[in-house]
Amino acid sequence: MQTGITDEPPNPAGHGSGTARSPGALHGLKVIDLTRVLGGPYCTMILSDHGADVIKIEPPQGDEVRDWGPPFHEGDASYFIGINRNKRALALDIGTPEGKAVLLRLLDDADVLIENFKPGSMEKWGLGYADLAARTPRLIHCRISGFGADGPLGGLPGYDAILQAMTGLMSVNGDPSTGPMRLGAPLVDLGTGLFSAIGILMALREREASGVGQFLDMTLYDCGMALLHPQAANFLLNGKRPVPTGNHHPNLAPYDRFPTRTGEIFIACGNNGQFRKLCAMIGRTDLPDDPRFADNGRRNLNRDAMRAELVTALADHDGGELALRLIRNGVPAGPVLAIDEAVAAPHTAHRAMVAELGWCRGVGTPINFSRTPGGTRTAPPRFAQDSDEVLAQHGYSAEEIAALERSGALVRERRR
């Protein structure tokens, strides 16, 4: 069967920054993506960046994040554009018999199904894991949900900010003056996408030995809990409730943001040697010999006094120059940059971390292979744009496609 991915890279080097230069490490993998919003689409973009043929099937109303703007490009929001490149799109009403039949045909030779419907929905439609495994035993079925299907919170919907609150992540963000604060990036959703991609690849590896697929029960709740390091480790060892600490680290000092003459920098000393180098480079060789700052434990206990000394010593330095000099000499440090500054940084360009293909610009893939590099292949799809191509590749004639459209199972325009 044709997959829409050829053996030649579709966008050779020179057609844009961060474009794919090989078929990819996952070339030949077929993924049916029923997910919407963030965690699932982020997972499938990771797979598609590296060559998987991801067929994104949206409900008649479309993926709601197409509307989560501004900014927009031709009606699609940046929120959608940023996590849906390299995918082919069609729209089905899988609650209809005809739509369900199309989905089943697409699944017949698929490797992975990923969905984030409310637990029980797929079973209601006769598409639960037990139903699908009987028909396609090699299929790996990944479900992403808020809390799972059972337990005290089973079946409830999940939202990133709510899970940040419920898993404790919010409680350790911010500082004593602000109280708990939501992390600016949707870390639980993104983390769930990452964990799901890892789990899918593990299941594919296991299938090589067993010959059969399996079900992955991925939840925002579990993934939020898994991101609690080191605060959970600290609590489970000493029984003390972690509190928000602002920029400084609960276990290390100095590990904080500091003002300089030209802007703020972040310094993160992980050992006594780094602290000594820092002090020597800012002209305070006396500080490591002060009993209050002699080792990390004592620096932690006396962090306010230590910070005051460092703030005074750093005040007249050029922050960018000093940060670069520190890190080149083995002291972790960097300038505190805004998003526009980080995107425009020379090293960002060197690492091709802003991917560009025509009008489409996004954050590039951070996974770099020596032989099978991934990257941008196609811009994010418009709603249902690949319907005819995908259906024809799965044996549907033009007459059958027209019949599916008449039945309401195949959707061309979003239902508002």
C-alpha positions, 0 to 999 in steps of 0.5 A: 500500500502507498503511504504518502511517504516516499523513499526520497526526502520530499524536501531536500536540503536547501528548501528550508531550515529544519526540513527532512533529509531522509525518509526517517527512522520510522519510515513505513510505520502507519499511525491512525491519529484520532486525537485532538488538542495537544497531548496526542497531536504532539505525540504523533508529530514526534512520530511523523517528524521521523517518517511515520505516515500519520493519518489525522482523522478529525471529527466533523467539528474538527480539532478545536485548537484550529480555533485557538488563536490569534494568530491565524494562517488561513483560518487555522490557529498557531496552536494547531499549526505548531503540533500538526505538521507532516500529517495527512488529514480527513474528517469522519463521523465514526459514530455512523456505520459508514464512518466506522467501516472506513476507520476499520479499513484504515486500521486493517494494516495500521501499526498504531491507533492513538485516541483521546476520547473519553474512556468508554467512547470507543467501546460504545462504538464497538471500537474498544481495544478488545474489539480491535485486537480481535480484528487486527492483533498486531495493532498498538492502541494508545489511549490518552485520557485525563485519569484513566477509566476507573478509580476515584477519578476514572472517566473524568476529563483532563485539562493541563492546568487542572492536572498541574494543580492536582498533581502538585506541579503548581504548588512548587511553581512561583514563590512564597509571595505568589503562591502556587502558579501555573507553569507557562508551558502546558507541561502536563500535556506536552509530557504526556505526548512525550511519554506516549511516544516513548510507550508506543516505541516500546510497544513496537519493540516488544511486538518484534518479539511477541508478534502481537500488539497491546493497549497503552493506558496513558493519563495526564494524571500519571504523567503529571505525577511523573514530572515531580522530580526532585520535589516528590523525591525530597518529600518521600525521603524527609516527609516535608511538604515542598514549597514554591521557591521561585527561581532557586533550587530546593537542593542546590545553591547558588542556583538562581537568577541574578541581575547584571548591568545589561540584563539578568543571567541564571547561574547554577552551581552544582558543586564546590568547584563550580562555586569557586570558579564563579567567585574567582571570575567575579573577583570574590575569591574570599567567598568559598572560604567563608564558613557560611558558604564552604559547601552546598549544604551550608550555602543552602542554609545561608542562601539569602546572605550568599545571594546578597554578596553575589548580587553586589559582585555581579552588578557592574558586569555585562551579563551576556559576556559574563554568562558566556565566559562562565559557561566556557570555563565550566560554570553553568550560566546563561542569559535570561532570554525572551522567546523572540530572543531565543528564537533569533539566537545564533545557536538556534539557527545552527541547530535548525531549531526553527523549522521553515517550509514555505509559510510554515515556521515552527520549532524543529525536532530535537531528535537528531540521527546521524543516518536518518534525520527527521524534520519538516516534510509538509505543512500542517493540513487544512481540514480534511484536505487529504480525504480523497488521497487517503481513501483512494489509497485504501481502495475506495473508488470515486463513486464510493467516496461520493456515497460516503459524503452523501451519507454524512460519514465523510465530511468536507467542511467543518460543522460549527 
